[in-house]
Structures are given as C-alpha cells and as structure tokens.
C-alpha cells in the first residue's frame, strides 16, 4: 500500500443535504492503514455519500498521505476544522494521529457538521462494537 492521492475538497462543494438533513456517519469497516471506511447517510431521505476517516500521521508500513497533506490536516485541526479531501471517489475526513478513539470520531464528524453549516446535533455517529468486547471496532494497523 502506498500514499493515496488526495485532493482538497471545499465544504461548499459537498451535497446540500449534508447541511440540511439529519445525517448519520456509520463505520463500515475496521481501521486499516490509517483509514476507517464509512458512509454518510441522510436520516430523512435516500441520500448517501461514501465518507472515510483518515489518521493523517500513520507512517508505517507506509505514509497514508504526503507531507503537505499531513500539514494541512494538522493546521485545520488546530483551528477547530477538519481537512476534507477526495481519495478516488471517496470523501475523506483527515484528523491528526494514528488511530481513532470514539471521541476522536465524534470530533471529526462534528467538525464536518460545522464545515457544511449544519447544527452539530443534526449529525450522529454509529460505531460497531468489537467482537472481543474491547471497545469499538477500530481494528489495528
């Protein structure tokens, strides 16, 4: 696995329903190589958007992003924002660090709500509990 090409996304270019509808982000897989696959889904319509979480500081076995993107992730986070990028056909929320705790997931999704102008209480998060009962299914690298 190598660094995936990332292109910055302006929140104003995201679908309008994200700022209007109640929305749930759902983890659909485990953390692997710094990425948690997920999906944003409108709670009131059939709208859906693939949306992953990315731990921007993962560097082993390879860096998940290039250095410039990693710096942008840290700058956005420091200013209370989340760096949104497109990786292939998927929107991805970048956060500093190497993994995602439940509070970090809530923080990243809350920052997305802020970016699209939605009240934070319009966004929900759904995580899966690990089979071994040790916490949410964030897996390993």
GIGI-V135706 format. One record per residue. D_LAST is the distance of its C-alpha to the last C-alpha in Angstrom with 2 decimals. Layout:
[[D_LAST] [D_LAST]]
This chain:
[[11.94] [13.84] [14.74] [16.18] [19.71] [20.23] [23.70] [24.69] [26.19] [29.15] [29.05] [32.65] [31.53] [29.47] [31.39] [34.14] [33.29] [30.24] [32.79] [35.28] [33.83] [31.92] [28.30] [25.31] [21.68] [19.81] [16.13] [16.24] [12.71] [9.37] [6.84] [5.09] [5.17] [6.98] [9.26] [10.73] [13.58] [16.83] [20.57] [23.49] [26.54] [30.07] [31.41] [34.91] [34.70] [32.82] [30.96] [27.25] [24.83] [21.26] [19.34] [15.63] [14.04] [12.32] [10.91] [13.15] [12.27] [8.87] [10.37] [8.29] [8.68] [10.86] [11.96] [11.33] [15.06] [18.15] [19.69] [22.36] [20.14] [18.06] [21.49] [22.68] [19.80] [20.77] [24.46] [24.34] [22.48] [25.02] [27.78] [26.63] [25.40] [22.28] [21.78] [22.01] [21.24] [21.65] [19.06] [21.11] [22.76] [20.35] [20.89] [17.91] [18.09] [16.63] [16.06] [15.57] [12.76] [9.01] [8.67] [11.47] [13.96] [16.82] [19.17] [17.03] [16.93] [20.69] [21.31] [19.74] [21.69] [24.73] [24.71] [24.73] [27.73] [29.43] [28.86] [30.58] [33.32] [32.60] [33.20] [29.94] [31.26] [31.30] [27.50] [25.62] [22.02] [21.10] [17.94] [17.43] [17.61] [15.16] [17.10] [17.05] [18.59] [16.23] [15.93] [14.85] [12.38] [9.40] [7.02] [3.71] [0.00]]
